[in-house]
Amino acid sequence: MEAGQADAVVWRNRALMVFDRVSVPVAVCDVNGLVALANPAMAAECGTTPGRLRGRQVLELFRPQEATQVERIVEALRLRHRSRYQVSVCWRAPGGAERYGELTADPVSDSVEETPALLVMLRVLNERPAPAPEPVRAGALEPVRASAVERQVLVLLAGGATTARAARELGLSGDGLTYHLRRLSARWGAANRTELVARAYACGVLTPGVWPPRATPAEGDEE
């Protein structure tokens, strides 16, 4: 038994050496997307070290381009389906460039009954150079971004909707709505939903002085 355990330790150490030397960005995440292990190539894409990625949410590091892709994967994992899943993502490179690529997630475990971990690989497809910095007026808020779905989420929250009601009205799962809230909170540095709604009004995403709450049309929207 002791000899078997010693062999297992040796092979584990060898596997970790290979993992660290692979040039492709790779991470191991739990079923909720929290990073348990990352190789140096993955950490380099985030401008940090492998140890600092541990416990981070992979879909906050690499932003999905389509929320429906994530929702399908969450549902498939809940049902313990074992397939290869791909998500189109974008992220900010350490130099400031906007990069685009694909995350490929493979469920892995010792048995079909066991809750799988996710072996995640990143493929870089394209890059947009960092924009030139623009002068900022004293006292002005940073420019904010909010997709059409995110603006609808903010409208419902401002009107007092619960998570369950907002998800139902937007045709999202509870996890899907939570995903949008996490992205908004991380992007704007909001500690809770009250602050999130306040930031939305202050930054002009929601129209002030109007009830029921209404989103301010974004550039390019039709009136």
Residue, then its C-alpha position, 0 to 999 in steps of 0.5 A: m500500500e505504501a509503495g502504491q502511495a509513493d508511486a502515486v506521489v511520483w506520478r503526480n509530481r511528474a504531471l505537475m511538471v508537465f502542466d507547468r511547462v505546457s505553453v498553452p494556457v491551462a487551468v483546472c477549475d471546480v464545477n462552479g468555475l473557481v480556479a484550483l490550479a493554473n499554469p504559468a501560461m494561463a497566469a501570464e494572460c492575466g498579468t499575474t502568477p499561478g498562485r494568485l489565480r487560485g480561487r478566482q472565477v474563470l468567467e470573470l477573468f475571461r468574459p463570455q461573449e454570449a451568456t447563452q453559451v454559459e447557461r447551456i454549460v451550467e445546465a449540462l454540468r448540473l445534469r452530469h453530461r460529459s462533453r467538451y464545452q467551448v465558450s467565446v471570450c474576451w479579456r484585457a491583456p497585461g499590456g492593455a490590448e483587448r484579446y479574443g479567443e475560446l475557452t475549452a472545458d473538459p469535465v474530468s473525474d475518476s468516476v461518472e458518479e463523482t462531481p467533475a472538475l473542469l480542465v480549461m484551455l484557452r486559445v487566443l484568436n485575435e487582438r485589438p490594440a489598446p486605445a490611446p488614453e483620453p483626458v478625463r475631466a476632474g470629478a467625472l466618472e469613468p465611462v461605463r459599459a452595459s449590454a442590452v441584457e445588463r441594462q434590463v437587469l438594472v431596470l428590474l433591480a431598480g424597480g425592486a424585483t427579486t432575483a427570481r422575478a428578474a430572471r423569470e421576466l428576462g427568460l434567464s436561469g437564476d445562475g444566468l442572472t447571477y452571472h450578469l450581476r457578478r460581471l456588473s459588480a466587478r466592472w463597477g466595483a459595486a459592493n451590493r445591489t443598492e450600490l449597483v443601482a446607484r452607480a447605474y443612475a450616476c453613470g447615466v445607464l438608468t434615466p433619473g427622475v423617471w418611474p417606473p425605472r427606464a434604461t437610457p438608450a445606448e449609443g446606436d439604439e433606436e429611439 
